[in-house]
């Protein structure tokens, strides 16, 4: 799909690329649009898994270290297939289920909200629900801008550090 775009891709091509029959594709996906929706949800599940992996590892003492680990993991995950992310986010954003209808998005939101609650004493923002929404939208927007072609004109390491600094300043009131 990333090579041909929406118009140039059909279920026959998807089946051929996957090495399965067209009937098998239709068994799980009634049309091309449902495939794109599934790709969006798979992406969200990958982001959730990346976040859980770093948060389940050796616990860093502070919120800054944990946010930095999440940003790093999400940047790395997005760099695996930037062309696919470009297609999904630039050409087909309307196939992304609303967050309240995506199990993966809801899990990400709950986990980030939990993380903020665990570090409540470090956070100056009063409304943790709003802070969770701001953190997630900031990370998503800046990470997509950094990796989706043409991407950032700056070294990815500096961009990663800047994203963490933005989040830290917003949440904690300082860098």
C-alpha positions in Angstrom: 0.0 0.0 0.0 2.9 2.4 0.7 4.2 1.9 -2.8 1.0 2.2 -4.8 -1.3 4.3 -2.5 -5.0 3.7 -1.9 -6.1 3.8 -5.5 -3.4 1.5 -6.8 -4.0 -1.2 -4.1 -6.7 -3.8 -4.2 -7.5 -6.9 -2.2 -6.0 -9.1 -5.0 -2.7 -7.4 -4.6 -2.9 -7.6 -0.8 -3.6 -11.4 -1.0 -0.8 -11.9 -3.5 1.7 -10.0 -1.3 0.5 -11.9 1.8 0.7 -15.2 0.0 -2.9 -16.1 0.7 -6.0 -16.5 -1.4 -8.3 -13.5 -2.0 -11.0 -15.5 -0.2 -8.8 -15.7 2.9 -8.4 -11.9 2.8 -12.2 -11.4 2.5 -12.8 -13.9 5.3 -11.2 -11.3 7.7 -11.6 -8.0 5.9 -14.7 -7.3 3.9 -13.0 -4.5 1.9 -9.9 -2.5 1.5 -11.1 0.1 4.0 -11.3 -2.5 6.8 -7.7 -3.5 6.0 -6.6 0.1 6.5 -8.6 0.4 9.7 -6.9 -2.8 10.9 -3.5 -1.4 10.1 -4.2 1.7 12.2 -5.3 -0.5 15.1 -2.2 -2.7 14.7 -0.1 0.4 14.9 -1.8 1.5 18.1 -1.2 -2.0 19.6 2.5 -1.8 18.6 2.8 1.6 20.4 1.1 0.1 23.5 3.4 -2.9 23.5 6.5 -0.6 23.1 5.3 1.5 26.0 4.6 -1.5 28.2 7.9 -3.0 27.4 9.9 0.0 28.6 7.6 0.6 31.7 7.9 -3.1 32.7 11.7 -2.9 32.6 13.9 -1.8 35.4 12.0 1.0 37.0 13.6 4.4 36.7 13.0 6.6 39.7 11.5 9.6 38.0 8.8 10.6 35.6 11.4 12.2 33.2 13.3 8.9 32.7 10.1 7.0 32.1 8.8 9.6 29.6 12.2 9.6 27.9 12.0 5.8 27.6 8.5 5.9 26.1 9.5 8.6 23.6 12.6 6.7 22.6 10.6 3.4 22.1 7.9 5.1 20.1 10.4 6.9 17.9 12.2 3.6 17.3 8.9 1.8 16.5 7.9 4.5 14.0 11.3 4.3 12.2 10.7 0.7 11.2 8.2 1.5 8.4 8.1 5.3 7.9 6.5 4.9 4.5 3.6 2.9 5.9 3.2 5.5 8.7 3.1 8.2 6.0 0.4 6.4 4.1 -1.7 5.7 7.3 -1.3 9.2 8.8 -1.2 11.5 5.8 -3.4 9.7 3.2 -5.8 7.7 5.4 -6.2 9.3 8.8 -10.0 9.1 8.5 -9.7 5.2 8.7 -8.2 5.5 12.2 -11.0 4.6 14.7 -11.8 7.3 17.3 -9.7 6.8 20.4 -12.8 5.9 22.4 -13.4 3.0 20.0 -9.9 1.7 19.9 -8.9 -0.8 22.6 -5.2 -0.1 22.1 -5.7 3.7 22.3 -7.8 3.3 25.4 -5.0 1.1 27.0 -2.4 3.6 26.1 -4.4 6.4 27.6 -5.1 4.5 30.8 -1.4 3.6 31.2 -0.1 7.1 30.6 -2.8 8.4 33.1 -1.6 5.8 35.6 2.0 6.9 35.1 1.1 10.5 35.7 -0.8 9.5 38.9 2.2 7.5 40.1 4.3 10.6 39.8 1.7 13.1 41.0 4.1 14.7 43.4 6.4 15.7 40.4 3.6 17.2 38.3 2.4 20.8 38.5 -0.7 20.3 36.3 -3.8 20.1 38.3 -6.0 18.2 35.8 -4.3 14.8 35.1 -7.0 13.9 32.5 -6.1 17.0 30.4 -2.4 16.4 31.1 -2.7 12.8 29.8 -4.4 14.1 26.6 -1.7 16.8 26.1 1.1 14.3 26.6 -0.3 11.8 24.2 -1.2 14.3 21.5 2.2 16.0 21.8 4.1 12.7 21.6 2.0 11.5 18.7 2.2 14.7 16.7 5.9 15.3 17.2 7.0 11.7 16.6 5.0 11.5 13.4 6.5 14.8 12.3 10.0 13.5 13.1 9.8 10.2 11.2 7.2 10.4 8.5 8.9 11.4 5.3 10.4 13.9 4.8 10.9 13.9 8.6 12.7 16.3 10.7 15.6 18.3 9.3 17.4 17.8 12.7 19.2 14.8 14.1 16.6 12.4 15.6 18.5 12.3 18.9 18.1 16.0 19.3 14.5 15.8 18.3 13.9 13.1 20.8 15.5 15.2 23.6 13.4 18.2 22.6 10.2 16.2 22.8 11.1 15.0 26.3 12.0 18.5 27.4 8.6 19.8 26.1 6.8 17.1 28.1 8.8 17.7 31.2 8.4 21.5 31.1 4.6 21.1 30.6 4.2 18.5 33.3 6.8 19.6 35.9 7.2 23.3 35.2 10.9 23.0 34.4 13.3 21.1 32.2 
